[in-house]
Amino acid sequence: MQLLSFAALAAIAGVSYGHMAMIKPCPFFSPNCETQPPALPAGASYDYNIKNPIAPDGPLMKTNLVWPAPVETWTAGEDVTIKFQKDGAAHGGGHLAISISFDGGKTSVMVFQRLRYAFFNGPSSSNTPEVLEYTFKLPADVPSCDNVVVSQTWVNAIGNREWYRDDSLVSIKGSTSATSFTGPQMVIANHNGYPTIPEFNGNYDTGVDLYENAPIITIYANGGSSTGSSPSAAAPDYSSAVTSSAAAPDYSTAAPPVAHTPAPSPTAEAGKQGPAAPSPASPAPVSSAPVSSAPVPVPTGSACTHGAMRCASGNGGFQQCVWGVWSAVTSCAAGTVCQQSSADAIICNWP
């Protein structure tokens, strides 16, 4: 009999284990975070396809819901760390960016970039990432805000032309004198109506001009924003980060593709498919008590242990435990049946 590993089974069964996904801070609504996230908001379900790219003709964010509370507290002027799941496909690197937003993710400013060689230490044709976390200093002049959408975006170097985005919710303990933050705007690419970055084909400068010529905008802790000028020598220095892309994104419609041209201006309906973040309050210092980064145990009495797997009734598929709750059933590959290989692991095997 032929046995299938879970990784192979997942690929056959349609579970998304390709590409890269952020695990810290925990994105909406990943089942694979470094620490246990808050309870799911009403109407939300775990995203088992968290690694999928943004559909080129769809909304610019994967959900219009957010965590009911921030998953981390960041402090302006101090180091923060972004981490990624280890079993992803890194497609030879590309351009990675981290942005912050005070209006639910509709208008975002870059605070970190790893251009050209995201997930690698240099040029690579590999799918296996070498780098799974990035630590950078959050600018000291970021204002305090209780509900900040943090976005990681990535344009892959090799493969189909795609744009990846994960979003999370953090609070920022920032400058008590600041009410706004100015910096380069998030790059949106390989999405209808926005620039197309071609496959790199060994030229890792491909698309870098979009980042280096991104407009400088100002975002306000009360949720407002304004567009500034193109980058100049006087633009803020974000250490290893510079830039983002075109005019503010439109979250309601998708126009025909264009290549290396400015993105469309925002419309009056720009927020319709952005996340319904908690209403931003006027700037005020956030709590000084940090959110713990230590693993959070599943509460006593939960139905299952996080990460455990079991065969579903009839053995035609299986379930995974996500923070004490069994997932929906995922079918085994055609012609195979589920077998319990240990107390918390399964295989799909030819009968």
N, C-alpha and C positions, 0 to 999 in steps of 0.2 A: 504494500500500500504506500501511496505517496503522501507524505505529511507536508502541510504548508505552514511556514512560520506566520506569526500574526502580521508581520510587516507585509509579507506577500499577500496574505489573505486580505488585509485592509485595502491593498491596491486593487485587488480583483473585485472586492465587494463594494468598492466605491467610497470607502472612508478616505478623507483627504489627509494624507501624510506627506504630500509633496510641498515644495516651496519652503518659505521661512515664516515663522510666527513669533511674535513677541510673547513672553511669559511674565515679564516684570517691566513696568507695572502691568497688572492683569488687564488684558483688553476685554471689551464687550464682545461676546459673553462666552469667553473661552473656557473649556473644561480642563485645560492643561496649564494652569497658572502655577507660579512658584509657590504662592501661598493661597489659602482659601479666600475667595472673594466674598463680598456681601451676598445676601440672598438675591436671587433674580427678581427684577421688578415685574410687576403684573404685566402679562402679555408677552414676556420674553421667554426664550428657551436657549439651551446651550447650543453654541455654534460649532458643530463637528466638522465644518468646512472652513475653519478659521484661516487656513493657509491659502485659500483661493484668492486670485487677484480680483480687483474691482472690475466688474463688467464694463466694457468700453462704452456701452450705450445705456448704462444704469446710473443710479445715484452715486455720488462721490464718497458716501459713507455706507457701511454695511447695515446700519440699523438707525432708527430714529429714537431709540431708547438708550439710557445710560444707567450705570450703577446707581443705586439709591444713595450711596455715600462714597466719598473718595477712598481709593484703595491704598494710597500712600500720602505722606506729607513731605513736600520738598521745601528746602530753604534756599532763598536767593543767595548767591555768592558761595555756595557749598557744592561739593561733588554729588552728582546723582548717577545712577547706573541703570542702563537698559539691558535686559537679557532676552535671549532667543532660545526657542526649543531646539534641542540638539539633533533631532532626526529629520531636519528639513533639507530641501534641495536648494543650493545657493546659486546655481546657474552662472558660475564663473565670476560672481561679484556684481558690480554695478554701482549705482548711486543711492546711498541711504541718507535719510534725513529725519531729524526729530524736531517737531514743532509744538508750540503751545497756543491755545486759543481761549479767550474769555467769553466767546459767544456761542458755545456749544459745538465748536469745530467748523463753523462756516468761514471764519477768517483766522488764519494761522500764521504765526511768525516763527521762523527757524531759530533754534538755539544750538543745534549741532548738525554737522554733516560728516559723512565718510564717503567722499566721492571716489569713483573709479573702482575701488577694491573692497566694497562692502563684504564683510564676512571672511575676508582673506587678508593676508599680509602683503600681497602684491599680485601681479598678474597671474591668472589661473584659468584653466579650462575645466576645473573639477566641479562636481555637484556637491561635494562634501565640504561643509564650512570649516574653516580653521579658527574663526573668531566668533564667539557666541555672546559676548557682552561688550558694551562700550560704557566707559565712565567719563563724564565731562563736567565742567563747572557751570552751573546755572548762573547766568548773568546776575550781578549784584543789584541791578536796577529794575528787576522784575517786581511789580507791585504784589501786595498780598491779594489773594483771591481764594475763596473757599471751593469753587468748582471750576477747575481748569481741565480742558480736554487736551491730553497729550497724544500726538499722532506720530507713528513711525511710518514713513513712506519709502518705497524702494522701487527703482527701475533696474531690472535684471540686465546683465551684460550679454548673456547667451540665451537663445530660445525665442519663443513667441514674444511679441512686443506687448508687454503687460505693465500694469501699475498696481503695486501692492500697498495696502494701507490697513493698519490696526490702530484703534483708538482706545484710550483709557481715561479715567477720571482721577485727578489728584487735587490736593489742596496745596497752595504755595504760601509759605510764611515769607513775605518779601519786604521790600523797602517800605517803611511807614510813611515816607514823604512822597512816594511815587503813586500815580494813579493810572499811568499808561506805560507802554513798552514799545519801542521802535526797533524794527529790524527787517531783514529780507523775508519776503512772503514765500509760503510753501510752493514748491514746484509741483504742478499737476501735468502729467504727460501720458501718452499712449491711451488717451481717453477722448471720445468724440468731442470735437470743439476745442481741443487743447493740443499742444505740440506733440509730435511723434518723434521719439528718440529711436533711431534705427538700432539693429543689432550691432554690437561693438566690432565684431570681427577682428579682435586684437587691438583696435584703436580705443584705448580707454579714455581718451579725451572726447569721445562721442557724447554729445549732449551736455558737456560741462558748461558750454556758453549759456545755456538756459539758467543755470545756477549762478554763474558769475555776473549775469546781467539782470538778475531778478530785481523788481522794484522794491523800494523800501517803504514799508507801511507802518502805521501806528495803531495798536490795539489798546483798548481801555478796559480797566478792570470791571467797569460797570456794563461791559458788553458792546460798546461802540467801537468803531474803527474808522480810519481815514487813510487814503492813499497818498504816499509821498512821492519822491522822485526815484530815478534810477540810481543804482549804487554809485558811490563816489568815494574818493579817498577819505572823506569825513564820515563815512558810514561806520556803524559800530563794528568792533572786532569781536567775533565770537570764537576766538582761538582756532580750533580745527574746523570750525563751521563758518561758512559764508553762503548766503543766498537762498533762493527759492524762485518760484516762477510767477509769471504773469498776473494780470488783474484778478480781482477776487472771484472765487469760483461760483458757478451757478448750480445750485443743488436741486433744481426743479426739472430741467430739460437737458438734452444732449444734442448738440449740433453736429453736422457732418465733420469728419476728420480734417485736420489741417496739419501742416508740418512747420515747426519752428516759427510760429507766429504768436503774437500775444493772445492770451486767453480772453474770452468774452467778459464784459463787465457784468457785475451782479445784477440781478433783476429784483423786482419787488417781491417775487416769490422765492427768493434765494433760500429761505429757511425751511421750506416745506418738507424737504427730505434730509435736512440736517437733524442731529439728535436733539430730543427735547430735554436739554439739560435743565437742572434746577435754575430758576430765575436768578440771574446774577444780582447780587446786592451791591450797594455802594461800597467802595473799597474799605475794608476793615481788616485788621490783623486776624489771621486765623489762629486756631488754638496752637499753643506751643507744644502740646503733647503729640509726639510723633506716632504714626501708625506703625505697629510692630512689623518687622520684615521677617520674623521667625515663622517657621511653618506652623499653621494653625491646625490642631487636631480636630478630627470629625467629632461632633458632639456625641456624648454617650447616648446610646439608644437608637443611633442611626440605623437605617436598614442594611447598610453594607459599608465596607472599608474602601476608601478612595483608591481607585486604580484596579480593584478586583474585577474579574470577568467571570461570566457564567453563561452556560448554554440556555437558550430560550426554550420554552415549551415546544415540544415536537422536534427539537434539535435542528431546525432549519436555519437558525441564526444565533446570535449571541448579544449580550448586553455588557456594558461597562459601568462600573460604579463611579459617579462623579459627586464627590463631596457628600456621600451618604445617601445618594439617590440613584437608582438604576436608570440608565439611559433607555431610549427607545431601542427596539430590536434592529440590529444590522444583519442582513441576510448573508449566509455563507455563499461562496462561489457556486455557480451552477454545477450540480453533480456531486457536491460534497455535503457532509453533515457535520454538525458541531459535536465535539467530544470534550469533556472536562478533563484536562491533562493534569491538573492539581486543584487544590482547594480554591485557588483564585486565578487560574489561567485556563485557557481553552485552546483547542486547535480545530481547524476544519479539515476533515480527512475524507479521502475517497472511501466510500463504503465497500 
